[in-house]
Amino acid sequence: METGLPDLPEQLKLSVFRLHSGSVPDEPDLRNILTEYSESVYISILPRLLPPHCYLLSVPKHQMMQQYLDIKEQYKDALLFFRVGDFYEMFFDDAVLTSRELELTLTGKDCGLEERAPMCGVPFHAVEGYLTRLVQKGYKVAIAEQMEDPKLAKGLVKREVIRVVTPGTILSDQALDETKNNYLMAVVYTGNNYGIATVDITTGDFFVTEVTSERALLDEINKFTPSELVCNEALFMSGLDMNELKERYHFAVTALENRFFSD
């Protein structure tokens, strides 16, 4: 099989070829392959062989960076604030976006690649102000905290996400406007009808209704102007222009699998 790749072990060559052809091997198998060869002479060329969507998989198994990537995999739709000592650090695309939105200095961190991973950070004692600014811009943020004292930890410090901050669930007085409600809206599209539930968790106000047209749905959105919209995947596939809605109302949107919604 001619792949145009340099002289590589057959197993690695086959995996890279599959990635470029769109037939992606099981991720655990691919990670094992990359782990094996990241310890060898091939690490210097491995990042250049992989297509862009597999960029992170080429990162050698630097323990803390692997921990970051494992947590990020679980919170793909959120910016990940990763606690390191007295700072929350962001890496890769999250760092680029966060540094731009918060006007932070973008630096880099050595993670085994030829180029340093983009990185920015904020002091842990001032994090609420930064969270407020991001949430007000419509972003979701996952907070990965150190779960043990680094001085007492044996090996890598255990970290877990203890909080996910979203525009519709934030409770900080600093982030809320006391003169208006902060609504979270859920919409389920069934093909003929739209089920709508709207709540303000700071006041307990809760409203439920059902409408039969896209026009009526837009009227409900316009009436409540939610800061966050949660919907089933069917709504995304209904033809409704979600990007236009996000631009118009400046709310965050999360699509969940149908299994999260009862019949």
C-alpha positions, 0 to 999 in steps of 0.5 A: 500500500503506497501512502506517501509516508516516510519509513514508519513501522507498518502499524503506525503507517496504517493508522495514519493512513486511515486517519487521512482517509477518514476511517478513524481507528478506535481512539484507545487503540490510536492513543496506544499507538501514539503513546508507544511511538511518542517514546521513540525517534518518531516523535519528531515527525509524528505531529506533522503526519496527523491531520489537523483534527487529530492534532491533540492525539499527537501530544506525547503522554506528559502526565499533566497535559494528558490529564488536561486532555482527558478532562477536556474530552468530557467537556468539549463545549465548554472552556476548561479552567484547569487549576495549576497551583495558584492559577487556572490555566487554559491550553490550545484553542481554549487559551487562544479564545480566552486570551482574546475575550479577556484580553490576556497575554497568550504564552506557551507551555512545553508539552512535548510537541515541536512548538509550545502549546498555546496557554493563558491563565488567571489567578484563582483568587480572582476567577469569579470576575473572569467567569462573569465576563465570559458568561456574559459573552455567552460562553460555558466554563468548566472548572477543574479543581485540584482535589488534593494538596499538591504538597501531599500528593504522590505523583500527579495531583488529582483534578476533577471538574467541580462546577460548570458555569453557564449563562442560564445557571450562574448565581453570582450577583456580580454576573446578574442584572437585578433589574431583569430575569435571567432565563434558561429555556429548554425546547424539544422539537417533535416534528409537529410541536415545540415543547418549551420550558422556561425557568429563572433559577434565581427567582423560581419562576417557571413557565411551560407551554407548547406551540405548533409553529416556528413563528410561535417558538420565536415569539416565545424566545423574544418574550423571555430573551433567555441567556441560555437555550437547551434543546434536543438534536431534532431542533438543530435539524429542523432548519431553524437557523441557530447561528442567526438566533445566537447572533440576535439574542446573544445566548448560549445553545446546547443540543442534547441527545434525545435520551435526555428528554422524556417522551 
